[in-house]
Amino acid sequence: MSNYKPWENAPILTVLAASQQGGSRGAQLWGIQINNQLNSIYQVSPGGNWSGWMGTPWNQSKPVIDIAASQQGANDGRVELWALDQKQQLWTCWQTAPGGNWTSWVGPNWNKAPLLQGIAACSQGGTRGAQLWGIGQDSNLYTTYQTSAGNGWSSWSPWNPQLQCIDLAAANQNDGRVQLWAIDAWRQLWTVWQTSPGGNWTSAWSGPNWANAPKLQTIAASQQGGSRGAQLWGITEDYHLVSIYQVSPGGNWSQWSGNDWEGAPTVVHIAACLQNDGRVQLWAITTDNILITNYQTSPGGNWSGWQ
C-alpha cells in the first residue's frame, strides 16, 4: 500500500490522458473512472493552480474505455480529445479556441475509423497538425493525420510497417519530429520516428527491446522543454516505473533508469505532458488506485518528487 493521498482529491481512475493547452492555460488531464465515466481537471495558468475535478461525465461523454489527446499542431494551439466507447467506436471533441471551450462529441466511428482497442495522439511539427494512431481489432496499427494545423484529416490507413501491438505512445522530440513507440504482444518495445518535422517516417521499426528496454506493459511519453528532447516512461511486468530520456532535441538517449523511477511506488497507468511553461508533469495511478503526480522544477530539469 502506498502512503499517498489522491492528488487534487481525484476520484478512483483507471486510464489517463494529458495534453498541453494553448492560450493562457497550462495542461489538462482526463481520467476514466471505474464506472467508465470521463472526468477532467485543468491548469488555470501555465505551471499554476488546478481547477478541481469537473464532475462526470465530462462534456456529457458516453462511458469510455480509452482516451488520447493532443494539440492540433504547433501553429494552432487547440487541443483535440479522442475516446473509445464500450463498443470500440471512436469519438472526438476539440477546443474552439486555444485553452477555450469544447465542441460537442462527434461520432461514433469518427472519420470512418475502424473499431479500435487503443489509441495514441501527438502534435506534429512542420505544416501538419496532429496525428492519431489506433490499435485495430486485428492488433495492427492504423493512423490518420491532420493535413494542416487545425484543419481536415486524412483517411484512415494501415500503418506500415505493421506490428502486432498492445500499447502505444508518441511525443515530439523537441525538434519538430515525432517519435512513436509500441509494445508488441510479447511486451517488447519498438519505435519509429519522423525524418523531418511533419514528414516521412523511418522505413523500419527499431527493436525489439529498443535501447535495451525491459519488458513493458504500458508506456507514456512527452516532449520536454529546455535543452532536452523527449522522455518515455514505461511500467514493467511487475508494475515498476522506469524511464529513458533524450539528452538533446532529436538526439541520443540516456540509459533506462532502474526500477521505481524517482522513488515511485508500484503503478498501473501513467500519462505525461508539458504544462505550457516548458516543464513536464507526469501522473501515475498506484497499484492501490491512488492518483499521484511528479513535475519538473525547470524546463528539461530535475523533478519535484511525488505528491
PESUL-V165425 format. One record per pair of residues at least 24 apart in sequence whose C-alpha atoms are under 8 Angstrom apart, sorted by sequence separation. I is the first residue (numbers start at 1). J is the second residue. If there is no record, write none. Layout:
i:I j:J
i:I j:J
//
This chain:
i:37 j:61
i:38 j:62
i:89 j:113
i:139 j:163
i:140 j:164
i:141 j:165
i:189 j:213
i:240 j:264
i:241 j:265
i:37 j:62
i:38 j:63
i:89 j:114
i:90 j:115
i:139 j:164
i:140 j:165
i:188 j:213
i:240 j:265
i:241 j:266
i:37 j:63
i:38 j:64
i:89 j:115
i:90 j:116
i:138 j:164
i:139 j:165
i:188 j:214
i:189 j:215
i:240 j:266
i:241 j:267
i:36 j:63
i:37 j:64
i:88 j:115
i:89 j:116
i:139 j:166
i:188 j:215
i:189 j:216
i:239 j:266
i:240 j:267
i:35 j:63
i:36 j:64
i:87 j:115
i:88 j:116
i:187 j:215
i:188 j:216
i:239 j:267
i:36 j:65
i:88 j:117
i:186 j:215
i:187 j:216
i:239 j:268
i:135 j:165
i:187 j:217
i:135 j:166
i:32 j:64
i:84 j:116
i:135 j:167
i:235 j:267
i:32 j:65
i:84 j:117
i:183 j:216
i:235 j:268
i:32 j:66
i:84 j:118
i:183 j:217
i:235 j:269
i:183 j:218
i:30 j:67
i:233 j:270
i:262 j:303
i:8 j:50
i:111 j:153
i:161 j:203
i:263 j:305
i:264 j:306
i:10 j:53
i:59 j:102
i:112 j:155
i:113 j:156
i:161 j:204
i:213 j:256
i:262 j:305
i:263 j:306
i:8 j:52
i:61 j:105
i:111 j:155
i:112 j:156
i:161 j:205
i:211 j:255
i:212 j:256
i:262 j:306
i:8 j:53
i:59 j:104
i:111 j:156
i:211 j:256
i:125 j:172
i:118 j:166
i:120 j:168
i:121 j:169
i:122 j:170
i:123 j:171
i:124 j:172
i:239 j:287
i:22 j:71
i:74 j:123
i:118 j:167
i:119 j:168
i:120 j:169
i:121 j:170
i:122 j:171
i:123 j:172
i:174 j:223
i:225 j:274
i:15 j:65
i:17 j:67
i:18 j:68
i:19 j:69
i:20 j:70
i:21 j:71
i:73 j:123
i:74 j:124
i:118 j:168
i:120 j:170
i:122 j:172
i:125 j:175
i:126 j:176
i:167 j:217
i:168 j:218
i:169 j:219
i:170 j:220
i:171 j:221
i:172 j:222
i:173 j:223
i:174 j:224
i:220 j:270
i:221 j:271
i:222 j:272
i:223 j:273
i:224 j:274
i:15 j:66
i:16 j:67
i:17 j:68
i:18 j:69
i:19 j:70
i:20 j:71
i:67 j:118
i:68 j:119
i:69 j:120
i:70 j:121
i:71 j:122
i:72 j:123
i:73 j:124
i:74 j:125
i:125 j:176
i:167 j:218
i:168 j:219
i:169 j:220
i:170 j:221
i:171 j:222
i:172 j:223
i:173 j:224
i:174 j:225
i:218 j:269
i:219 j:270
i:220 j:271
i:221 j:272
i:222 j:273
i:223 j:274
i:15 j:67
i:17 j:69
i:18 j:70
i:19 j:71
i:66 j:118
i:67 j:119
i:68 j:120
i:69 j:121
i:70 j:122
i:71 j:123
i:72 j:124
i:73 j:125
i:124 j:176
i:125 j:177
i:167 j:219
i:168 j:220
i:169 j:221
i:170 j:222
i:171 j:223
i:220 j:272
i:221 j:273
i:222 j:274
i:226 j:278
i:66 j:119
i:67 j:120
i:68 j:121
i:69 j:122
i:70 j:123
i:76 j:129
i:124 j:177
i:125 j:178
i:225 j:278
i:23 j:77
i:73 j:127
i:124 j:178
i:174 j:228
i:175 j:229
i:224 j:278
i:225 j:279
i:22 j:77
i:73 j:128
i:74 j:129
i:123 j:178
i:174 j:229
i:224 j:279
i:225 j:280
i:21 j:77
i:22 j:78
i:73 j:129
i:122 j:178
i:173 j:229
i:174 j:230
i:224 j:280
i:21 j:78
i:22 j:79
i:72 j:129
i:73 j:130
i:172 j:229
i:173 j:230
i:223 j:280
i:21 j:79
i:71 j:129
i:72 j:130
i:172 j:230
i:222 j:280
i:20 j:79
i:71 j:130
i:171 j:230
i:19 j:79
i:70 j:130
i:128 j:198
i:126 j:197
i:127 j:198
i:78 j:150
i:125 j:197
i:126 j:198
i:228 j:300
i:76 j:149
i:124 j:197
i:125 j:198
i:126 j:199
i:173 j:246
i:177 j:250
i:226 j:299
i:227 j:300
i:23 j:97
i:25 j:99
i:72 j:146
i:75 j:149
i:76 j:150
i:124 j:198
i:175 j:249
i:225 j:299
i:226 j:300
i:23 j:98
i:24 j:99
i:73 j:148
i:74 j:149
i:174 j:249
i:175 j:250
i:224 j:299
i:225 j:300
i:226 j:301
i:22 j:98
i:23 j:99
i:73 j:149
i:173 j:249
i:174 j:250
i:224 j:300
i:21 j:98
i:22 j:99
i:23 j:100
i:72 j:149
i:73 j:150
i:173 j:250
i:21 j:99
i:72 j:150
i:47 j:275
i:46 j:275
i:47 j:276
i:46 j:276
i:47 j:277
i:46 j:277
i:43 j:275
i:47 j:279
i:27 j:273
i:27 j:274
i:26 j:274
i:27 j:275
i:26 j:275
i:27 j:276
i:26 j:276
i:25 j:276
i:26 j:277
i:16 j:269
i:18 j:271
i:19 j:272
i:20 j:273
i:15 j:269
i:16 j:270
i:17 j:271
i:18 j:272
i:19 j:273
i:20 j:274
i:21 j:275
i:22 j:276
i:14 j:269
i:15 j:270
i:16 j:271
i:17 j:272
i:18 j:273
i:19 j:274
i:20 j:275
i:21 j:276
i:20 j:276
i:2 j:265
i:14 j:285
i:13 j:285
i:14 j:289
i:13 j:289
i:12 j:289
i:13 j:290
i:12 j:290
i:13 j:291
i:12 j:291
i:10 j:290
i:10 j:291
i:7 j:290
i:2 j:286
i:6 j:290
i:7 j:291
i:5 j:290
i:6 j:291
i:7 j:292
i:1 j:287
i:2 j:288
i:4 j:290
i:5 j:291
i:6 j:292
i:7 j:293
i:1 j:288
i:5 j:292
i:4 j:292
i:7 j:307
i:5 j:307
i:4 j:307
//
